[in-house]
């Protein structure tokens, strides 16, 4: 169960979306399932009256609701002084005034809804008072009934403190697998704005409690290891252009490969430029590089400007400060002999692959014998996988690239992203990834095929050891990612598999506990006792058949 908070200023616009057909006409029978006053049926909008046109009576459609009363209910507390539409776009003049702090007393009232972020050095709109939180189930979860969603909504709103503050809120359901929580952050009792503190972490904790109580698929804690997911707009844009992955996902793969095969910032930027990603850097007051952005060729906005992504938007370990830390720990490598035409001989390529396989074997032994910090080995193993994918598959991603992406989460250290220290085995692996980068393209033919096969099997064994260690540490999702990656590598080493035909490893799914178990009242495991005991969560016959 995942909850994500968004803040805005338009109560009427959000209500129209929740009770409308959706951007892709995916909404079905929208209705209120929970509310602040425990009377959701009172807030369900009525259908519009039928219309007579040319002696024909036209009945209201599925989404023809009279949303006026509900809109009035949700925004009347904000009528005194708060906007019910987005504040006007800020001009460059007022933006400069906010940067310098010289805002006069006669400034327009809407200017107070903007602020200058000194850390990011941008003028941004302040979070609005319209609190919106979609709550979505895992794809393997059973379909919940409205009374279960009502219980979930009440628990989550109490966890954030919005219910106790006296704010009006509703929960709208227009699909089987999720609801939308909407709240007006103005207290009925005091008439003042309410500012939820740490609402996202509280929601994450309460969602995990509900997962255990309802027998739902367990989701990971907020440990900064998950990748940033593409937005719905990015997915729709990719689908319209006939692409299987979004620009964010493609850029993440290429940038990660360039980072893994580089040893310095200048080399990294040169690799990005060689890939055609048009890298641009940002600098601090002293002229030092503090960040970078990249853009996929042909990915443009409506105005024709390139859509740029910073390292922060791609992955937590692809930010410029994290990359500098990583490159500082890359050991010096010995140059590989090249022929007169600049190529690496087949013998030297095989020798490098054999050296990397031996390093992977030593790292697996270090994990088994508990001789070294496994977090450093896991991160370095991810770099080896990424470098191997770049050398073996080139520009077109294949199974090794997908395996590396699957392993990516297991390679990150919870809450730190990068490991705190590197041992001898991790240094060897980092040196090995640089050696693969120096070799360049790998053919995978002739005797090199057997050296490559030996390396793939060695990496599979190493990653299986990492999966066992992650599981022993209680990191279920990191262990699952590592296990899937190892399974994919073993499958890739089977006879008859090529660099293009092997299917990527299927993601393992955490199987929930019995869905037929009764849901317990949260009197001991939750800080908020429910207003009533939730009924049994029993799947329908259709759901039973699907799960069988």
C-alpha positions as CSV (number, residue, x, y, z in Angstrom):
1,X,0.0,0.0,0.0
2,X,1.5,3.3,-1.2
3,X,0.4,6.8,-0.2
4,X,1.7,9.9,-1.9
5,X,0.9,13.5,-0.9
6,X,0.3,16.4,-3.3
7,X,-0.7,19.9,-2.3
8,X,-2.5,22.5,-4.3
9,X,-5.0,25.4,-4.3
10,X,-8.0,24.3,-6.4
11,X,-10.7,22.3,-4.5
12,X,-13.1,22.4,-7.4
13,X,-10.5,21.2,-9.9
14,X,-9.6,18.2,-7.8
15,X,-13.2,17.3,-7.2
16,X,-13.9,17.5,-10.9
17,X,-11.0,15.1,-11.6
18,X,-12.0,12.6,-8.8
19,X,-15.6,12.4,-10.1
20,X,-14.7,12.7,-13.8
21,X,-13.7,10.0,-16.3
22,X,-10.0,10.5,-15.8
23,X,-7.3,11.4,-18.2
24,X,-7.5,8.1,-20.0
25,X,-11.2,7.3,-19.1
26,X,-10.0,4.8,-16.5
27,X,-12.4,5.9,-13.7
28,X,-15.4,3.8,-12.9
29,X,-18.4,4.7,-10.7
30,X,-16.8,7.4,-8.5
31,X,-18.2,7.7,-5.0
32,X,-17.3,8.8,-1.5
33,X,-16.4,6.0,0.8
34,X,-15.2,7.9,3.9
35,X,-15.4,11.4,5.4
36,X,-14.4,13.5,8.4
37,X,-17.9,13.2,9.9
38,X,-18.2,9.4,9.4
39,X,-21.2,10.0,7.1
40,X,-19.8,9.5,3.6
41,X,-23.2,8.9,2.1
42,X,-24.2,12.5,2.9
43,X,-21.4,13.8,0.6
44,X,-22.0,11.7,-2.5
45,X,-23.0,14.1,-5.2
46,X,-26.4,13.7,-6.9
47,X,-26.7,13.2,-10.7
48,X,-27.6,16.1,-12.8
49,X,-31.3,16.2,-14.0
50,X,-32.2,14.8,-17.3
51,X,-32.4,17.1,-20.3
52,X,-35.1,17.2,-23.0
53,X,-33.7,18.0,-26.4
54,X,-35.8,17.8,-29.6
55,X,-38.5,15.7,-27.9
56,X,-35.8,13.3,-26.6
57,X,-35.0,12.9,-23.0
58,X,-31.3,12.6,-22.4
59,X,-30.5,11.0,-19.1
60,X,-27.3,11.9,-17.2
61,X,-24.2,9.8,-17.9
62,X,-21.9,8.0,-15.5
63,X,-20.0,11.2,-14.7
64,X,-22.7,13.8,-14.9
65,X,-22.7,14.9,-11.2
66,X,-23.9,18.0,-9.6
67,X,-20.6,18.8,-7.8
68,X,-21.7,22.2,-6.5
69,X,-22.7,21.2,-3.0
70,X,-19.6,19.1,-2.4
71,X,-17.4,21.8,-3.8
72,X,-19.0,24.4,-1.5
73,X,-18.6,22.0,1.5
74,X,-14.9,21.5,0.9
75,X,-13.9,25.1,0.1
76,X,-16.2,27.2,2.3
77,X,-13.7,27.2,5.1
78,X,-11.0,28.5,2.8
79,X,-13.2,31.3,1.4
80,X,-11.8,33.8,3.9
81,X,-8.5,34.9,2.5
82,X,-7.3,31.7,0.7
83,X,-7.4,31.4,-3.1
84,X,-9.6,28.8,-4.7
85,X,-7.5,28.8,-7.9
86,X,-3.8,28.7,-8.5
87,X,-2.0,31.9,-7.7
88,X,-1.0,33.8,-10.9
89,X,2.3,33.0,-12.5
90,X,5.1,35.1,-10.9
91,X,6.8,37.6,-13.1
92,X,10.6,37.9,-13.4
93,X,10.4,41.3,-11.6
94,X,8.7,39.9,-8.5
95,X,10.9,36.8,-8.6
96,X,14.0,39.0,-8.4
97,X,12.4,40.9,-5.5
98,X,11.8,37.6,-3.6
99,X,15.4,36.6,-4.3
100,X,16.8,39.8,-2.8
101,X,14.2,40.0,0.0
102,X,13.0,43.4,-1.0
103,X,9.3,42.9,-1.1
104,X,7.3,46.1,-0.5
105,X,4.3,46.4,1.7
106,X,2.0,47.1,-1.2
107,X,3.0,43.9,-3.1
108,X,0.1,41.9,-4.5
109,X,-1.6,39.5,-2.0
110,X,-0.9,36.4,-4.1
111,X,2.9,37.0,-3.8
112,X,2.8,35.5,-0.2
113,X,2.1,32.1,-1.8
114,X,5.6,32.1,-3.3
115,X,9.0,31.7,-1.6
116,X,12.6,31.7,-2.5
117,X,14.3,28.3,-1.9
118,X,17.9,29.3,-1.0
119,X,19.1,25.7,-1.2
120,X,17.9,25.1,-4.8
121,X,18.2,28.8,-5.7
122,X,14.7,28.9,-7.3
123,X,11.5,30.8,-6.6
124,X,8.7,28.2,-6.0
125,X,5.1,28.2,-5.1
126,X,4.3,27.3,-1.5
127,X,2.4,24.1,-0.8
128,X,-1.3,24.8,-1.0
129,X,-4.0,24.1,1.5
130,X,-5.7,21.5,-0.6
131,X,-4.2,18.2,0.6
132,X,-4.5,15.3,-1.9
133,X,-3.2,11.8,-1.2
134,X,-3.8,8.8,-3.6
135,X,-3.6,5.5,-1.7
136,X,-2.9,2.5,-4.0
137,X,-2.7,-1.3,-3.4
138,X,-0.1,-3.7,-4.8
139,X,-1.2,-5.5,-8.0
140,X,-1.3,-8.9,-6.1
141,X,-3.6,-7.5,-3.3
142,X,-7.2,-8.6,-3.2
143,X,-9.9,-6.1,-4.1
144,X,-11.1,-4.3,-0.9
145,X,-14.7,-3.4,-0.3
146,X,-15.9,0.1,0.5
147,X,-16.1,-0.6,4.2
148,X,-12.4,-1.7,4.2
149,X,-11.4,1.5,2.4
150,X,-13.4,3.5,4.9
151,X,-11.4,1.9,7.7
152,X,-8.1,2.5,5.8
153,X,-9.0,6.2,5.1
154,X,-9.9,6.9,8.8
155,X,-6.6,5.3,10.0
156,X,-4.5,7.3,7.6
157,X,-6.2,10.6,8.3
158,X,-5.8,10.1,12.0
159,X,-2.1,9.2,11.5
160,X,-1.5,12.6,9.8
161,X,-3.3,14.5,12.5
162,X,-5.7,16.1,10.0
163,X,-8.8,14.4,11.6
164,X,-7.8,15.6,15.1
165,X,-7.2,19.1,13.8
166,X,-10.9,19.4,12.7
167,X,-10.3,19.6,9.0
168,X,-12.8,18.5,6.5
169,X,-11.8,15.5,4.3
170,X,-13.3,12.9,2.1
171,X,-12.1,9.7,0.5
172,X,-13.2,9.0,-3.1
173,X,-13.1,5.7,-4.8
174,X,-13.2,5.4,-8.6
175,X,-11.2,2.2,-9.2
176,X,-10.7,-1.2,-7.6
177,X,-7.2,-0.7,-6.5
178,X,-7.0,2.8,-5.0
179,X,-8.7,5.7,-3.3
180,X,-8.0,9.4,-3.2
181,X,-7.9,11.3,0.1
182,X,-8.8,15.0,-0.2
183,X,-8.6,17.4,2.7
184,X,-9.0,21.2,3.2
185,X,-6.3,22.1,5.6
186,X,-8.4,24.7,7.5
187,X,-9.7,23.8,11.0
188,X,-13.4,24.0,11.6
189,X,-12.8,24.7,15.2
190,X,-10.3,27.5,15.0
191,X,-10.7,28.7,11.4
192,X,-6.9,28.7,10.9
193,X,-4.8,26.8,8.5
194,X,-3.4,23.5,9.7
195,X,0.1,22.4,8.6
196,X,0.6,18.6,8.9
197,X,4.0,17.8,10.2
198,X,5.9,14.9,8.7
199,X,2.7,13.6,7.1
200,X,4.5,11.5,4.5
201,X,6.6,9.5,7.0
202,X,3.5,9.0,9.2
203,X,1.5,7.8,6.2
204,X,4.3,5.3,5.3
205,X,4.4,3.9,8.8
206,X,0.6,3.6,9.0
207,X,0.4,1.9,5.6
208,X,2.8,-0.7,6.7
209,X,0.7,-1.4,9.8
210,X,-2.3,-1.7,7.7
211,X,-0.5,-4.1,5.4
212,X,0.2,-6.4,8.3
213,X,-3.3,-6.2,9.7
214,X,-5.1,-6.7,6.4
215,X,-2.7,-9.3,5.0
216,X,-1.6,-7.2,2.1
217,X,1.7,-7.3,0.1
218,X,4.4,-5.8,2.2
219,X,6.0,-2.6,0.8
220,X,9.5,-1.3,1.6
221,X,10.3,1.3,4.2
222,X,11.4,4.8,3.1
223,X,15.1,4.0,2.9
224,X,16.1,6.0,-0.2
225,X,16.9,2.9,-2.2
226,X,13.9,2.9,-4.5
227,X,14.2,4.4,-8.0
228,X,12.2,7.5,-8.9
229,X,9.2,6.3,-10.9
230,X,8.2,8.0,-14.1
231,X,5.2,10.2,-13.9
232,X,1.9,9.3,-15.7
233,X,2.5,12.1,-18.2
234,X,6.0,10.7,-19.0
235,X,4.5,7.2,-19.5
236,X,1.7,8.6,-21.8
237,X,4.3,10.6,-23.8
238,X,6.4,7.4,-24.3
239,X,3.4,5.4,-25.4
240,X,2.4,8.1,-27.9
241,X,5.8,7.9,-29.4
242,X,5.8,4.1,-29.5
243,X,8.6,3.8,-27.0
244,X,8.6,1.0,-24.4
245,X,10.4,3.0,-21.7
246,X,10.2,6.7,-20.7
247,X,12.9,9.3,-21.2
248,X,13.7,9.3,-17.5
249,X,14.3,5.5,-17.5
250,X,16.4,5.6,-20.7
251,X,18.5,8.5,-19.3
252,X,18.9,6.7,-16.0
253,X,20.4,3.7,-17.7
254,X,22.8,5.6,-19.9
255,X,23.9,8.0,-17.1
256,X,24.5,5.0,-14.7
257,X,26.6,3.3,-17.4
258,X,28.6,6.4,-18.0
259,X,29.1,6.9,-14.2
260,X,30.2,3.3,-13.7
261,X,32.8,3.5,-16.5
262,X,34.2,6.9,-15.6
263,X,36.9,7.8,-13.1
264,X,36.4,11.6,-12.9
265,X,33.9,14.4,-13.5
266,X,35.4,15.6,-16.7
267,X,35.5,12.0,-18.1
268,X,31.9,11.5,-17.1
269,X,30.7,14.7,-18.8
270,X,32.6,13.7,-21.9
271,X,30.9,10.3,-21.9
272,X,27.5,12.0,-21.6
273,X,28.3,14.3,-24.5
274,X,29.5,11.3,-26.6
275,X,26.1,9.7,-25.9
276,X,24.3,12.8,-27.3
277,X,22.7,13.7,-23.9
278,X,23.8,17.4,-24.1
279,X,25.1,17.6,-20.5
280,X,25.0,21.1,-18.9
281,X,26.5,21.9,-15.5
282,X,25.4,24.3,-12.7
283,X,28.0,26.1,-10.6
284,X,28.2,27.6,-7.1
285,X,29.4,31.1,-6.3
286,X,33.0,29.9,-6.4
287,X,32.6,28.5,-9.9
288,X,32.7,24.9,-8.8
289,X,30.4,22.4,-10.4
290,X,27.5,21.6,-8.1
291,X,25.2,19.6,-10.5
292,X,24.3,18.6,-14.0
293,X,21.4,18.0,-16.3
294,X,20.9,15.8,-19.3
295,X,18.3,15.6,-22.1
296,X,17.3,12.8,-24.5
297,X,17.6,13.8,-28.1
298,X,14.2,14.6,-29.5
299,X,12.4,14.9,-26.1
300,X,11.0,18.4,-26.3
301,X,8.4,20.4,-24.4
302,X,5.4,22.0,-26.0
303,X,7.5,25.1,-26.5
304,X,10.2,23.1,-28.3
305,X,12.8,23.2,-25.5
306,X,14.6,20.0,-24.4
307,X,13.2,18.2,-21.4
308,X,16.1,18.1,-19.0
309,X,16.7,15.9,-16.0
310,X,19.1,16.4,-13.2
311,X,21.0,13.6,-11.5
312,X,18.7,14.0,-8.5
313,X,15.7,13.3,-10.7
314,X,17.2,10.1,-12.1
315,X,18.6,8.3,-9.0
316,X,19.8,9.0,-5.6
317,X,23.3,7.8,-6.3
318,X,23.6,9.8,-9.6
319,X,23.8,13.2,-8.0
320,X,27.0,15.1,-8.6
321,X,28.1,15.0,-4.9
322,X,27.5,11.2,-4.7
323,X,29.4,10.7,-8.0
324,X,32.4,12.7,-6.7
325,X,32.5,10.5,-3.6
326,X,32.3,7.4,-5.8
327,X,35.1,8.5,-8.2
328,X,37.3,9.4,-5.3
329,X,37.4,5.8,-4.2
330,X,38.2,4.4,-7.7
331,X,41.7,2.9,-7.6
332,X,44.2,3.5,-10.3
333,X,44.1,0.9,-13.0
334,X,46.8,-0.4,-15.2
335,X,46.5,0.4,-18.9
336,X,45.4,-2.3,-21.3
337,X,47.7,-3.0,-24.2
338,X,46.3,-1.9,-27.6
339,X,47.2,-2.7,-31.1
340,X,48.4,-0.1,-33.7
341,X,44.8,0.5,-34.7
342,X,43.7,1.2,-31.1
343,X,42.0,-2.1,-30.4
344,X,42.4,-4.5,-27.5
345,X,43.5,-8.0,-28.6
346,X,41.2,-11.0,-28.0
347,X,43.7,-12.4,-25.5
348,X,43.8,-9.3,-23.5
349,X,40.0,-9.1,-23.4
350,X,39.8,-12.6,-22.1
351,X,42.4,-11.9,-19.5
352,X,40.4,-8.9,-18.2
353,X,37.2,-10.9,-18.1
354,X,39.0,-13.7,-16.2
355,X,40.4,-11.1,-13.7
356,X,37.0,-9.7,-13.1
357,X,35.6,-13.2,-12.5
358,X,38.3,-13.9,-10.0
359,X,37.5,-10.6,-8.2
360,X,33.8,-11.6,-8.0
361,X,34.7,-15.0,-6.6
362,X,36.9,-13.4,-3.9
363,X,34.1,-10.9,-3.0
364,X,31.6,-13.8,-2.6
365,X,34.1,-15.5,-0.2
366,X,34.5,-12.3,1.8
367,X,30.7,-12.2,2.3
368,X,30.5,-15.8,3.3
369,X,33.4,-15.4,5.8
370,X,32.1,-12.0,7.1
371,X,35.5,-10.5,6.4
372,X,34.2,-7.3,4.9
373,X,31.4,-4.7,4.7
374,X,28.9,-6.3,2.4
375,X,27.3,-2.9,1.5
376,X,30.5,-1.8,-0.2
377,X,30.6,-5.1,-2.1
378,X,27.0,-4.8,-3.2
379,X,27.4,-1.3,-4.6
380,X,30.6,-2.3,-6.4
381,X,29.0,-5.4,-7.8
382,X,26.3,-3.1,-9.3
383,X,29.0,-1.1,-11.0
384,X,30.5,-4.2,-12.5
385,X,27.1,-5.3,-13.9
386,X,26.5,-1.9,-15.4
387,X,30.0,-1.8,-17.0
388,X,29.5,-5.3,-18.4
389,X,26.1,-4.3,-19.9
390,X,27.7,-1.3,-21.6
391,X,30.6,-3.3,-23.0
392,X,28.6,-6.4,-24.1
393,X,25.3,-4.9,-25.3
394,X,26.4,-1.4,-26.4
395,X,23.7,1.2,-27.0
396,X,20.8,-1.1,-27.2
397,X,19.8,-2.4,-23.8
398,X,19.6,-6.2,-23.5
399,X,19.1,-8.7,-20.7
400,X,22.3,-7.8,-18.8
401,X,21.1,-4.1,-18.8
402,X,17.7,-5.2,-17.4
403,X,19.4,-7.4,-14.8
404,X,21.6,-4.5,-13.7
405,X,18.5,-2.3,-13.4
406,X,16.8,-4.9,-11.3
407,X,19.8,-5.3,-9.0
408,X,20.1,-1.5,-8.7
409,X,18.0,-1.4,-5.5
410,X,20.1,-4.1,-3.8
411,X,23.2,-2.1,-4.6
412,X,22.2,0.9,-2.6
413,X,22.7,1.4,1.1
414,X,19.5,2.3,3.0
415,X,19.3,5.9,4.2
416,X,22.9,6.6,2.9
417,X,22.7,5.5,-0.7
418,X,26.5,5.0,-0.9
419,X,28.3,2.6,1.5
420,X,30.1,4.2,4.5
421,X,33.4,2.4,3.7
422,X,34.9,0.1,1.1
423,X,37.0,-3.0,1.9
424,X,39.6,-4.8,-0.2
425,X,37.1,-6.9,-2.2
426,X,34.9,-3.8,-3.0
427,X,38.0,-1.9,-4.2
428,X,38.9,-4.9,-6.4
429,X,35.4,-4.9,-7.9
430,X,35.5,-1.2,-8.6
431,X,38.9,-1.6,-10.3
432,X,37.3,-4.5,-12.3
433,X,34.5,-2.3,-13.6
434,X,37.1,0.3,-14.7
435,X,39.0,-2.4,-16.4
436,X,35.9,-3.5,-18.3
437,X,35.4,0.1,-19.4
438,X,38.9,0.4,-20.7
439,X,38.6,-2.8,-22.8
440,X,35.6,-1.3,-24.6
441,X,33.3,-3.5,-26.7
442,X,33.0,-7.2,-25.9
443,X,32.2,-9.5,-28.8
444,X,31.2,-12.6,-26.8
445,X,32.5,-14.8,-29.7
446,X,35.1,-17.5,-29.9
447,X,37.1,-18.2,-26.7
448,X,35.9,-14.9,-25.3
449,X,32.5,-16.4,-25.0
450,X,33.7,-18.9,-22.4
451,X,35.5,-16.2,-20.4
452,X,32.3,-14.1,-20.5
453,X,30.2,-17.1,-19.4
454,X,32.6,-17.7,-16.5
455,X,32.2,-14.0,-15.4
456,X,28.4,-14.2,-15.6
457,X,28.3,-17.3,-13.4
458,X,30.8,-15.7,-10.9
459,X,28.6,-12.6,-10.7
460,X,25.5,-14.7,-10.3
461,X,27.1,-16.5,-7.3
462,X,28.3,-13.2,-5.8
463,X,24.9,-11.6,-6.1
464,X,23.2,-14.7,-4.6
465,X,25.5,-14.2,-1.6
466,X,24.4,-10.6,-1.4
467,X,20.8,-11.6,-1.5
468,X,21.3,-14.0,1.4
469,X,23.1,-11.3,3.4
470,X,20.3,-8.8,2.6
471,X,17.7,-11.3,3.7
472,X,19.6,-12.0,7.0
473,X,19.6,-8.2,7.6
474,X,15.8,-8.1,7.2
475,X,15.9,-6.1,4.0
476,X,13.3,-8.1,2.1
477,X,13.0,-5.9,-1.0
478,X,16.7,-5.5,-1.5
479,X,17.1,-9.3,-1.1
480,X,14.3,-9.9,-3.6
481,X,16.0,-7.6,-6.1
482,X,19.3,-9.3,-5.7
483,X,17.8,-12.8,-6.0
484,X,16.0,-11.8,-9.2
485,X,19.2,-10.5,-10.6
486,X,21.1,-13.6,-9.8
487,X,18.4,-15.8,-11.2
488,X,18.5,-13.8,-14.4
489,X,22.2,-14.2,-14.7
490,X,22.0,-17.9,-14.2
491,X,19.3,-18.1,-16.9
492,X,21.6,-16.0,-19.2
493,X,24.4,-18.5,-18.8
494,X,22.2,-21.4,-20.1
495,X,23.1,-22.9,-23.5
496,X,21.4,-21.3,-26.5
497,X,20.9,-17.9,-24.8
498,X,22.1,-14.8,-26.8
499,X,22.6,-11.2,-25.8
500,X,19.2,-10.2,-27.2
501,X,16.8,-13.2,-26.8
502,X,17.0,-13.8,-23.0
503,X,14.0,-12.5,-21.2
504,X,14.6,-10.2,-18.2
505,X,14.1,-11.8,-14.8
506,X,10.6,-11.5,-13.5
507,X,10.2,-9.5,-10.3
508,X,9.5,-11.7,-7.3
509,X,6.4,-10.7,-5.5
510,X,6.1,-10.8,-1.7
511,X,3.2,-13.1,-1.2
512,X,0.7,-11.7,1.4
513,X,-0.6,-13.7,4.3
514,X,-3.9,-15.4,4.0
515,X,-6.5,-13.0,2.7
516,X,-9.2,-14.8,4.5
517,X,-7.7,-14.1,7.9
518,X,-9.9,-11.7,10.0
519,X,-8.7,-8.2,10.2
520,X,-7.8,-7.2,13.7
521,X,-8.7,-4.0,15.4
522,X,-5.5,-1.9,15.8
523,X,-5.6,-1.6,19.6
524,X,-2.1,-2.8,20.2
525,X,-0.1,-2.2,17.0
526,X,-1.3,1.3,16.2
527,X,-1.3,4.5,18.0
528,X,-4.9,5.2,16.9
529,X,-7.7,2.9,17.9
530,X,-10.3,2.5,15.2
531,X,-13.8,3.7,15.7
532,X,-15.0,0.2,15.0
533,X,-13.7,-3.2,14.2
534,X,-13.1,-3.9,10.6
535,X,-15.0,-6.9,9.1
536,X,-13.3,-9.9,7.6
537,X,-11.3,-9.3,4.5
538,X,-12.6,-12.2,2.3
539,X,-11.8,-12.2,-1.4
540,X,-14.6,-12.8,-3.9
541,X,-14.8,-16.1,-5.9
542,X,-13.3,-14.2,-8.9
543,X,-10.4,-13.1,-6.7
544,X,-9.9,-16.6,-5.4
545,X,-9.6,-17.9,-8.9
546,X,-7.2,-15.2,-9.9
547,X,-4.9,-15.9,-6.9
548,X,-5.0,-19.6,-7.5
